[in-house]
Structures are given as C-alpha cells and as structure tokens.
Amino acid sequence: MNEFLTVVLSMSSFAFATSASPGPVNIVAAMSGAEFGIKRSYGFVLGATIGFVAILLGVGIGIGHTLASNKTISNSLAIAGSIYMLYLSYQLATSKPSKSELTTIPAPRFISGAVAQWLNPKAWIVSISAISIYVANSSNYTLYLSIFGAIFFIVCFLSILGWVIMGSKASALLNGNYSVFNKIMAGLLVLSVTYFLVQFVIFGKA
C-alpha cells in the first residue's frame, strides 16, 4: 500500500511539473483569461485537458506511441502545431480591446483546446515519458494507466485554469487593457515556439 501511495504521489508531482510549467497551451490560456475572463475560457480549458488525457491514454494503449515515434509524423505535428498556436495567439493579440459582445473574435472553444493539444508535440513527448516511467513496468498496467489518466485530468485542468486566472488578474491590474498583456504573451509565445521548432525539427530533440 505504501508503495502504491508513493507511486501516486510521484505521478501527481510529474503531472503538476509538466502541466503547470509555461508552454504554448498555457500561454494561450492566459491570453484567453485576460480577454474573455475565466467563465468564457472554461471551454478551452476543458478541451485542452481532455485532449491531453486522450493522448496519454492513446500512448498507453500503443496507438499514440506508434504515431509519435514516426519522424515524419512528429515533425509534421511540430510544424502544424506551432502554426496553429501562433494563429490562436495572433487572433487574441490583435483583437480590439473590448470585453463587450462587440469583441472581434469569439472566445477559444472546447475544440480549440483539444486541437491545440493534439497538435502539440510536447504533449506527445510528455505522454510517452509518463507511460514509460510510471506505467510500462507496473504489475497492473490497466489500473496504473487509469489512475494516471485521472490524476492528469485533475492536475491538467487546474493548471490550465490557473493560467486563465492569472491572465484575468493581469488584465484587471492593467485596468482592463488586456491587449497590452496579450501582446506581451504573444511575443513570449513566438519565442517559445521558435525555440521549440529549432530544437525539435533541426536538432531532433525537444
């Protein structure tokens, strides 16, 4: 029993470290929180959470690992995902500074969050690492995979929501001028995506 609790705590720590750290999905979540507030960003948060857990479970049953291990597919994911994340951030950074119904774009929805994860190579890499370290050699594979999926769902949802809240608070500190915050975050996203592409596509590592 003690060994089981140790594994669960270790899984939780891994999930938090990989879910809460800065990354493209979290940056877009912060931008959405700044522009649309917490309530209207829930769809994106839930979509991104379910999208990641779907990848984790897919890797766990073997399908995702086969796809991610293919160099052509992984490079295509890196490029397509980077373009999609830059597109989302561009929309948020260039929309008119208004939280009214006249805002120029709709809030990122459930499908936007899910697609953002499915096209995020780091989500695949994290999933492969998670399964390899914590599940692959376990005595009860199905049980540990299910537990890890449940842990990641809770931790991922709360982590992304935390970034949404941070964006919302930052907008409030700027007296509602979320466009300033979003432009700064968009710049950080461009830098992070560029760095990732160089590391992943050119040097072959994340």
VMD Tcl script that draws the C-alpha trace (Angstrom):
set ca {
  {0.00 0.00 0.00}
  {2.84 2.38 0.85}
  {4.45 1.63 -2.48}
  {1.17 2.41 -4.25}
  {0.82 5.76 -2.46}
  {4.42 6.61 -3.31}
  {3.73 5.95 -6.99}
  {0.55 8.04 -6.93}
  {2.37 10.95 -5.29}
  {5.17 10.64 -7.82}
  {2.65 10.61 -10.67}
  {0.97 13.70 -9.22}
  {4.28 15.55 -8.97}
  {5.15 14.67 -12.55}
  {1.70 15.75 -13.75}
  {1.99 19.09 -11.96}
  {5.52 19.81 -13.18}
  {4.58 19.14 -16.80}
  {1.12 20.74 -16.74}
  {1.80 23.95 -14.80}
  {5.06 24.96 -16.48}
  {4.97 27.67 -19.19}
  {4.11 26.39 -22.63}
  {2.08 27.30 -25.74}
  {-1.25 25.97 -24.43}
  {-0.84 27.69 -21.06}
  {0.18 30.97 -22.69}
  {-2.92 30.93 -24.91}
  {-5.00 30.10 -21.81}
  {-3.61 33.19 -20.05}
  {-4.37 35.33 -23.08}
  {-7.93 33.98 -23.19}
  {-8.37 34.72 -19.50}
  {-7.15 38.28 -20.00}
  {-9.50 38.96 -22.88}
  {-12.61 36.92 -22.12}
  {-12.40 36.23 -18.39}
  {-12.50 32.97 -16.50}
  {-16.03 31.78 -17.26}
  {-15.79 32.15 -21.05}
  {-12.43 30.33 -21.07}
  {-13.73 27.15 -19.44}
  {-14.38 25.52 -22.80}
  {-10.77 25.92 -23.89}
  {-9.51 24.62 -20.54}
  {-11.73 21.53 -20.66}
  {-10.87 20.85 -24.31}
  {-7.14 21.11 -23.66}
  {-7.45 18.84 -20.62}
  {-9.44 16.14 -22.37}
  {-7.23 16.48 -25.43}
  {-4.12 15.75 -23.39}
  {-5.64 12.86 -21.45}
  {-6.76 11.34 -24.77}
  {-3.13 11.48 -25.97}
  {-1.91 9.92 -22.71}
  {-4.38 7.04 -22.95}
  {-3.67 6.65 -26.66}
  {0.03 6.31 -25.96}
  {-0.81 3.93 -23.14}
  {-2.62 1.50 -25.43}
  {0.13 1.76 -28.04}
  {-1.51 3.71 -30.86}
  {-0.11 7.12 -29.96}
  {3.40 5.81 -29.38}
  {3.49 4.38 -32.89}
  {2.44 7.70 -34.38}
  {4.79 9.81 -32.27}
  {7.80 7.59 -32.96}
  {7.45 8.22 -36.72}
  {9.86 11.04 -37.60}
  {7.75 12.36 -40.48}
  {4.59 12.44 -38.38}
  {6.30 14.00 -35.35}
  {7.89 16.74 -37.48}
  {4.56 17.42 -39.17}
  {2.92 17.71 -35.75}
  {5.62 20.14 -34.64}
  {5.13 22.41 -37.64}
  {1.32 22.20 -37.76}
  {1.01 22.67 -34.01}
  {3.33 25.68 -33.98}
  {1.38 27.33 -36.79}
  {-1.93 26.67 -35.02}
  {-0.71 28.07 -31.70}
  {0.66 31.17 -33.43}
  {-2.69 31.58 -35.20}
  {-4.60 31.45 -31.90}
  {-2.24 33.93 -30.25}
  {-2.41 36.26 -33.27}
  {-6.20 36.32 -33.02}
  {-6.09 37.15 -29.33}
  {-3.27 39.70 -29.61}
  {-4.84 41.66 -32.47}
  {-8.47 41.74 -31.37}
  {-9.93 45.08 -30.35}
  {-9.59 45.95 -26.65}
  {-13.14 45.35 -25.58}
  {-14.73 42.68 -23.39}
  {-18.19 43.50 -24.67}
  {-20.22 41.45 -27.10}
  {-18.66 43.52 -29.88}
  {-15.28 41.86 -29.43}
  {-13.84 40.91 -32.81}
  {-13.40 37.17 -32.16}
  {-15.18 34.50 -30.10}
  {-13.54 33.02 -27.03}
  {-11.43 29.92 -27.75}
  {-13.75 26.94 -27.52}
  {-13.53 23.30 -26.46}
  {-12.35 22.13 -29.87}
  {-9.63 24.80 -29.94}
  {-8.18 23.45 -26.71}
  {-8.35 19.84 -27.86}
  {-6.73 20.56 -31.24}
  {-4.06 22.69 -29.55}
  {-3.02 19.61 -27.54}
  {-3.30 17.12 -30.38}
  {-1.01 19.29 -32.49}
  {1.35 19.96 -29.59}
  {4.43 17.69 -29.94}
  {5.39 18.31 -26.32}
  {2.10 16.78 -25.20}
  {3.06 13.60 -27.05}
  {6.57 13.64 -25.64}
  {5.30 14.13 -22.08}
  {2.79 11.31 -22.56}
  {5.44 8.90 -23.85}
  {7.73 9.77 -20.95}
  {4.89 9.39 -18.43}
  {3.88 5.95 -19.70}
  {7.48 4.76 -19.95}
  {8.40 5.84 -16.42}
  {5.26 5.14 -14.40}
  {3.09 2.63 -16.24}
  {5.06 0.41 -18.63}
  {6.66 -1.79 -15.95}
  {3.81 -1.78 -13.43}
  {2.30 -5.03 -12.18}
  {-1.22 -3.89 -13.08}
  {-0.89 -1.94 -16.33}
  {-4.56 -1.11 -16.83}
  {-5.04 0.09 -13.24}
  {-1.98 2.35 -13.27}
  {-2.85 3.76 -16.69}
  {-6.37 4.58 -15.50}
  {-5.08 6.19 -12.30}
  {-2.51 8.25 -14.20}
  {-5.19 9.40 -16.62}
  {-7.43 10.51 -13.73}
  {-4.55 12.31 -12.00}
  {-3.57 14.12 -15.18}
  {-7.17 15.14 -15.82}
  {-7.44 16.86 -12.43}
  {-3.95 18.38 -12.40}
  {-4.02 19.48 -16.05}
  {-7.44 21.10 -15.70}
  {-6.44 23.02 -12.56}
  {-3.08 24.05 -14.03}
  {-4.52 25.44 -17.25}
  {-7.32 27.10 -15.30}
  {-4.65 28.66 -13.10}
  {-3.11 30.29 -16.17}
  {-6.55 31.57 -17.20}
  {-6.99 33.11 -13.74}
  {-3.51 34.65 -13.94}
  {-4.40 36.26 -17.27}
  {-7.68 37.56 -15.89}
  {-5.95 39.09 -12.86}
  {-3.24 40.62 -15.05}
  {-5.94 42.26 -17.17}
  {-7.55 43.68 -14.04}
  {-4.23 45.10 -12.87}
  {-3.91 46.81 -16.25}
  {-7.37 48.36 -15.78}
  {-8.95 46.05 -18.32}
  {-6.44 46.83 -21.05}
  {-5.89 43.16 -21.82}
  {-4.44 43.91 -25.28}
  {-1.17 45.01 -23.67}
  {-0.92 41.76 -21.71}
  {-1.86 39.66 -24.73}
  {0.71 41.32 -26.96}
  {3.41 40.60 -24.38}
  {2.27 36.98 -24.06}
  {2.07 36.65 -27.85}
  {5.70 37.76 -28.08}
  {6.71 35.17 -25.49}
  {4.77 32.52 -27.39}
  {6.56 33.35 -30.64}
  {9.90 33.00 -28.87}
  {8.94 29.70 -27.24}
  {7.55 28.23 -30.47}
  {10.62 29.32 -32.43}
  {12.93 27.79 -29.83}
  {10.94 24.56 -29.83}
  {10.97 24.28 -33.62}
  {14.72 24.79 -33.74}
  {15.30 22.17 -31.07}
  {12.76 19.64 -32.32}
  {12.93 19.86 -36.10}
  {16.54 20.90 -36.68}
  {18.32 19.21 -33.78}
  {15.81 16.41 -33.34}
  {15.09 16.95 -29.64}
  {12.51 18.79 -27.54}
}
mol new
graphics top color blue
foreach p $ca { graphics top sphere $p radius 0.5 }
foreach p [lrange $ca 0 end-1] q [lrange $ca 1 end] { graphics top cylinder $p $q radius 0.2 }
display resetview
